[in-house]
Amino acid sequence: MRWTDTQNIAIGLEELHPDKDNVNLRFTDLREWVLALPGFNDRPDGCNEKILEAIQQCWIDERE
């Protein structure tokens, strides 16, 4: 999985962190959670705020 696989990342985050507040979160936490996902193998420094926002939105949509 790579940073641009936002939908797959969101699914993984929801499976591992269903109790986390995915609306009011810190991007530093989100980044660490993504890096810890099984199957994630992209560069740790390969994301930016825009990518993290896209992941967050997919996660919000996934939960709904």
C-alpha positions as a printed NumPy array, in Angstrom:
array([[  0.   ,   0.   ,   0.   ],
       [  1.193,   3.508,  -0.833],
       [  0.214,   6.998,   0.364],
       [ -1.995,   7.477,  -2.676],
       [ -4.063,   4.36 ,  -1.884],
       [ -6.36 ,   6.519,   0.216],
       [ -9.407,   4.22 ,   0.086],
       [ -7.464,   1.121,   1.111],
       [ -5.744,   3.1  ,   3.862],
       [ -9.118,   4.322,   5.134],
       [-10.453,   0.768,   5.246],
       [ -7.393,  -0.371,   7.162],
       [ -7.626,   2.517,   9.603],
       [-11.294,   1.832,  10.269],
       [-10.561,  -1.846,  10.912],
       [ -7.697,  -1.104,  13.322],
       [ -8.993,   2.081,  14.949],
       [-12.809,   2.007,  14.963],
       [-12.896,   3.896,  18.255],
       [-10.716,   6.835,  17.163],
       [-12.211,  10.24 ,  16.421],
       [-11.423,  10.483,  12.717],
       [-12.793,  14.035,  12.429],
       [-10.835,  15.792,  15.166],
       [ -7.444,  14.189,  14.835],
       [ -3.882,  15.383,  14.589],
       [ -2.154,  14.694,  11.303],
       [  0.935,  13.552,  13.206],
       [ -1.19 ,  10.773,  14.74 ],
       [ -2.803,   9.934,  11.407],
       [  0.614,   9.665,   9.76 ],
       [  1.847,   7.26 ,  12.463],
       [ -1.306,   5.12 ,  12.204],
       [ -0.889,   4.88 ,   8.428],
       [  2.781,   3.94 ,   8.726],
       [  1.821,   1.153,  11.153],
       [ -0.803,  -0.406,   8.854],
       [ -0.054,  -3.975,   7.747],
       [  0.925,  -3.922,   4.102],
       [  1.906,  -0.255,   4.055],
       [  5.305,  -0.01 ,   2.412],
       [  5.712,   3.518,   1.05 ],
       [  8.345,   6.021,   2.157],
       [  7.595,   7.555,   5.574],
       [  8.367,  11.015,   4.202],
       [  6.227,  10.497,   1.095],
       [  3.136,  12.286,   2.35 ],
       [  2.058,  15.862,   2.779],
       [ -0.917,  17.666,   4.292],
       [ -2.985,  17.271,   1.124],
       [ -2.54 ,  13.483,   1.138],
       [ -3.334,  13.26 ,   4.843],
       [ -6.49 ,  15.321,   4.294],
       [ -7.536,  12.962,   1.497],
       [ -6.949,   9.942,   3.746],
       [ -8.936,  11.564,   6.54 ],
       [-11.862,  12.292,   4.222],
       [-11.887,   8.728,   2.896],
       [-11.85 ,   7.452,   6.469],
       [-14.78 ,   9.683,   7.401],
       [-16.667,   8.461,   4.334],
       [-15.796,   4.847,   5.143],
       [-17.248,   5.161,   8.626],
       [-20.52 ,   6.631,   7.344]])
